[in-house]
């Protein structure tokens, strides 16, 4: 039964990827189909708690082995060391600025979610 749930979950995730790819091409967005699909999945999970709980169990093995997804990035760094040596300052600046922006946005989102949760708890819901 668990295998059937995992397979169904993977089909749903592939469906979100395909829909995201179609939306990205149709709207001529500068985002990849995978990013659009992940955003659609995120919004769907906000709208339906059932979907978030349904995807959680089959996603656990992938999340537990997340470090495997960094192997292509490390190989890319090794393959392009010449280019990195030429543009190291721009790369460092891009990494620092994007990290600061990401941390700031995550902090704001966390504050918003905690405040909304606190508001729901005070309402008795």
Secondary structure, 3 states (H helix, E strand, C coil): CHHHHHHHHHHHHHHHHHHHHHHHHHCCCCCCHHHHHHHHHHHHHHHCHHHHHHHHHHHHHHHHCHHHHHHHHHHHHHHCHHHHHHCHHHHHHHHHHHHHHHHHHHHHHHHHHHHHHHHHHHHCC
